[in-house]
């Protein structure tokens, strides 16, 4: 279940270490994106028509050549919440912090 109220707190996500693995990403919507140099990050979102919420942050390195039909997506990190309808911005001072602001969240249930 997800919160129907907009979150009033700021989520600060620091991406200083990465677990890198390539995978094929599913199409999603209500995600947020940020461009950090040559890396294009996609955060959260919803998959398909059954409202499967995404909790991973994926990226693609735009400085490397790739086939447009099979882009080499990488998983940067999984988040504790499944965020969507949020916005994001990059800390340009150190370039290692992405701020995820507002949106809706669906907390993962164990």
N, C-alpha and C positions, 0 to 999 in steps of 0.2 A: 504494500500500500504506500502511497506517496502523500506528502503533505500538500494540501490545497492552498496553503498560504505561502506568499513569497517569503523567503528567508530574510531576516533582517540582519544577519551576521555576515561577515566577510569570511570566505574560506581562503586560507592561504596555503597553497600547495608549493612545496619546494621540490624541485626535480634535480637534485645534485647528483644522484646516483641512479643508474638505469639497469634494469634487467632486460637485455635485448634478445628478442626472438622474432623471426619473421612469420607472418601469418596472413591469411586472406581476410580482409575486413568485410563485414556485411554492410549493406546500405543502411544508412541511419538518417534520422532527422531530429530537429530540436537540439542539435549539438552546438558547441561553441568551438571556435578555432582561434589559433594565434600563430603568427609567423615569427620565429626567432632565428634571425640570420637566414640560413638555408634550410632550417628544419620547420616543417609545417605540422603543428600539433592539432589533434582533434580530441576534444574532451567530452565525455558523456554522450547523451542522446538516447534515442529510442529506435529499436529495430522493428521492421515489419509492421503488420497489422494487429499482432497480438500484444502490443505494448511491452515488449521485452526491453527492459532498461539496461543501458550500458554503464559499466562502472570502470572501464579502462580508459587510459590515456594512450592514444596511438600517435605515431608520427611517421613522416616520410622525409628522407633527406633529398632535397631538391637539387643539391649540387652534384649528385650522381645520376648518370643516365639510366633509364629504365623503360620498359615497355609500358605504354599507357594502358594496355589491356590487362596487365598484371602488375600493378604497382607494388613495390616491396615495403609494405606497412610493417612497422615494428611496434611492439608493446613497450611503452615507457614505464608505466606503473598502473596498478589497480588501486582504485579509491575505495574507502569504506562505504561511501554513499553512492547511489546511482543518480547522478545529477543530469538535469535537462532544463531547457529554457533559461540557462544562465548566460552570463557574459564573462569575458576574460580579458586580461591585459597583462603585459610583460613588464617586469621591472628592468628598465634599461640601464640601471646603474651596474648591476652585476650579471644580468642576463640569465640568472639561474632560478628565478622565482616567477611563477605564473600565479596571478591572483584570479580566483574564480569567485564571481560576485553574484549574489542573489540566486534566482531560479527556483526550481522545485527539486525535491530529493525523495527518493524511495530508499529507505534504509534496508540494508541486506539483513535477512532473517536467517539464523542458523538452525 
